[in-house]
Amino acid sequence: MGCDGGTIPKRHELVKGPKKVEKVDRNAELAAKWKYCALSQEKLRRPIVSCEVGRLYNKDAIIEYLLDKTAERPNAEAVTHIRGIKDIKELNLTDNPEWGGERRNTKGDRYEDMHCGMFICPVVGLEMNGKHRFCYLQTCGCVFSDRALKEIKTEICHKCGDLFKDEDVIVLNGTKEDVEKLREKMEQKRAKAKTKKSKKSKAAETVSTPAESKDDTKAPQVDGTEGSLQNDGEKSQLDVAGSSSSTEGSKLSKSAASKRSVQQMTEKSEVFKSLFTSHSSAKRTKDQTSNWVTHTPYHF
């Protein structure tokens, strides 16, 4: 049965107790949420976007998902609520000056802080590494710590100056309760948008239907009064013809009055009148006039 050579077994080697529940490493969990994309599991790199639930993604991964949703992905369930590019917001992040990059300790000759974050809060200076709550604004995409928003209460963004409301604040990588609240808020917002669209479509239909009904009511009246319209048309043509003849006569009289001969103007002198061909001195008598005949060369 063993135990040869004077070995003394211990109790835990002989008695099998219940298995211990494996605990997830807190540091690894935080790194997976705050340093890696929730869809592609690749390291976060700019441009970084977030959804209405507060998860962090690489924008390239989201665009690839929207272009081809049939492809198999490891965490496709995390993005089922994203319907289009309007459901995400690009984040305006502030770089951490102490972040030296991924290969900052290649030699291994210095201490490497695993909790050092790539980004910080621009107001308080807290690192975005999962130890502190961070939020972003849906209006502009600026990211702040929850402590900064609570200590400095304002309706203007601290970084860009845009206006925002309490409804525009979304928690990044929140707890299960935060995620449930954000999902309810997202569903309510989408329901309101659908009701607005339905109301607009109904209003457009109501505007179009009265116009069609008016056209239908006018159509039989035109058929019933066709004869009267023809008679009225003939009368109107006669009236137009009479009015046109009268207008032509008036125009002729006006033109004749305006074309009064210079010789009839009493205020003009004889010297002035003699300059025109209508004067008596410019006219020739019958004796002075001659018959102009064109002769051909054969005439001579």
C-alpha positions, 0 to 999 in steps of 0.5 A, spaced: 500 500 500 505 504 499 508 508 505 515 504 504 521 507 507 518 511 513 514 516 509 508 519 513 502 521 509 498 527 511 490 527 511 489 531 505 493 526 501 489 520 503 482 524 504 479 527 498 475 533 500 470 538 496 473 541 490 475 549 491 471 554 487 476 557 482 476 564 483 478 569 477 484 573 478 482 580 479 487 583 475 486 579 469 479 581 469 480 588 469 486 588 464 481 584 459 475 589 460 480 596 460 485 594 455 482 589 450 477 590 445 470 586 447 469 584 440 475 582 437 479 581 444 485 585 441 489 590 444 485 597 444 488 602 440 485 608 437 480 610 434 476 607 440 469 607 441 463 605 446 456 602 445 450 604 449 451 599 454 458 602 456 463 596 453 470 598 449 471 596 442 476 598 436 472 601 431 475 597 426 472 591 429 465 594 429 466 596 422 468 589 420 462 586 424 457 591 421 459 589 414 459 582 415 454 579 421 454 572 418 462 571 420 463 567 426 466 571 432 468 569 439 464 574 442 458 576 437 453 576 443 456 582 446 455 586 440 448 584 438 445 590 440 449 594 435 445 595 429 449 600 425 454 606 426 449 610 429 449 606 435 456 607 437 460 613 439 468 615 438 471 616 445 475 623 446 480 620 451 486 623 454 493 620 454 497 618 460 503 621 460 506 616 465 504 610 460 511 608 456 508 603 451 507 596 451 515 595 451 517 599 456 520 594 460 523 590 455 530 589 459 527 588 465 531 592 469 525 596 472 519 595 476 513 594 471 506 597 474 501 592 471 495 597 473 498 603 469 493 605 464 493 608 458 488 614 459 487 618 465 481 623 467 483 630 464 480 633 471 482 629 477 488 625 473 485 618 475 488 612 471 483 609 467 485 602 469 478 599 472 479 601 479 475 607 479 469 608 475 469 612 468 463 615 464 463 618 457 458 623 454 454 621 448 454 628 446 461 629 445 464 622 447 469 625 452 471 621 458 471 623 465 472 619 472 465 619 476 469 623 481 470 629 477 463 629 475 460 628 482 465 634 485 464 639 479 457 639 478 455 642 471 452 642 465 458 643 460 463 638 458 470 640 462 474 638 456 470 641 450 465 645 452 459 642 449 452 642 453 450 635 456 444 632 460 444 627 466 441 622 461 447 623 456 452 620 461 454 612 460 458 608 465 464 605 462 465 597 464 460 598 469 457 592 474 451 588 472 446 593 475 449 598 471 449 594 465 441 592 466 439 600 467 443 602 461 439 596 457 433 599 459 434 606 458 437 604 451 430 600 449 426 606 452 430 611 447 429 606 441 421 605 442 421 613 443 424 613 436 420 608 433 413 612 435 416 618 432 417 615 426 410 612 426 407 619 427 411 622 422 408 617 417 401 617 419 401 625 418 404 624 411 398 619 409 393 624 412 396 630 408 396 625 402 389 622 402 385 629 403 388 631 396 386 625 393 379 625 395 378 633 393 381 630 386 375 625 386 370 629 387 372 634 382 372 629 377 364 628 376 363 635 376 367 636 370 364 631 366 357 633 368 358 640 365 362 639 359 357 642 354 356 648 358 364 649 358 364 648 351 359 654 350 363 658 355 369 657 351 366 659 345 363 665 348 370 667 351 373 666 344 368 671 341 370 676 347 377 675 346 377 676 338 372 682 339 377 685 344 383 683 340 380 687 334 379 693 339 386 693 341 389 693 334 385 699 332 387 703 338 394 701 337 393 703 330 390 710 332 396 711 337 401 709 332 398 714 327 398 720 332 405 718 334 407 718 327 405 725 325 409 729 320 414 734 321 411 738 316 405 739 320 408 741 326 407 749 326 412 750 332 418 748 327 421 753 322 421 752 314 429 751 314 428 745 319 422 742 315 427 743 309 432 738 311 427 732 310 425 729 304 417 730 305 418 738 304 415 741 298 422 743 295 425 736 295 419 734 291 420 734 283 415 735 278 413 731 272 418 734 267 424 734 272 422 726 273 425 721 268 424 714 266 430 710 268 431 705 263 437 699 263 440 698 256 443 692 254 449 691 250 446 689 244 442 696 244 448 699 242 
